């Protein structure tokens, strides 16, 4: 049936399109603005953004149910990277 519909090119298995993105351009722009502005501790209750905080922010502002892995993937697509502090060994002595 594929061959009859599209000829030899119809036999090629193309990549499935997958689900559409949850964040549209408006939501992405609002998320970027919130990240660049940073959290207000008195309002948001945090001093730095974590992915779970951004998930809650998206839910509170636009009722978007976004999971942590999905938001992490979206943030990587927008050019942001996850930063974490480097751990120190428990016997680390800074005076040496």
N, C-alpha and C positions, 0 to 999 in steps of 0.2 A: 504494500500500500504506500509506503514511503517512497519507493522507487517510482511508482506510477504518478504520485503527486508532484515530486520535485526532481525526478531523474536521478542520476548517480549521486548528486549532492545530497539528496534526501536520505541516503544510507549512512551519512556521517553523523555520529552522535555528538551533538553540540553540548556545551556546558549548560546545565539547567539554570534558569535565571534566579532561582531562590526566592525567598520572601522579599517583598519591598522593604526599604528602610523605614524605620519607625519615625526617626527625626527628619522632618522636612527642613527646608531652608530657613524658615522662620524660627523653628525650634533650635536649630543649630546656631543661628546668629544670637539668640537669647542666651544659649548655653555658653557660647564664647564670651559674651559680654559679662555674664555672671562670674566666669572663671577669671577673666582679666581684672574685674573690679575687686574680687576677693570677698570672703564672707564677712559679715558684720557680726561679731560675737554676741551682741545683745539681741539681735534679730534671729540669726541662724543657729546660735548655740554652739558654734565651732570656731576655731581660730585658723584652721586651714581646711581646704576642700579635700575630702576623700570621695571615692566613687560612690559609696553608700549615701553620703551627704548629697551628692549631685543627683542621685536617683530620687531621693526624697524631695529635693528642690523641684525636679521636673514633675513629680507627682503633685506637689502642692500648687505649682503655678499653672500647669496645663493639663493635669490629669492624665499624663502619659505613663502607662505601666511599662517601664523599661527595666530589664534585669541588669545586674552588675556586669556580666560578661559582654552583653550587648553594648552597654554604655562605654565600657573599656575599649571595645573595638571601634566604636564611633569616635571616641576621643583620639585614638591612634590615627584614624582617618583624617581628623582635623589637624593633625600635626602635634598633638600633645603626647607626652610620655609620662609613664608612672615613675615618680621619684620616691626613693625611700632612703632613710638614713642608714649609714654604714654601721653595722654593729661592732662593738668592741669586746675584746676578750675580758673575762671577769677578773683576771689578774693583771690587767693593763695598768702600768704605772706611768702617768704623764710626766713625772719629774726626771725620768731617765733619759 
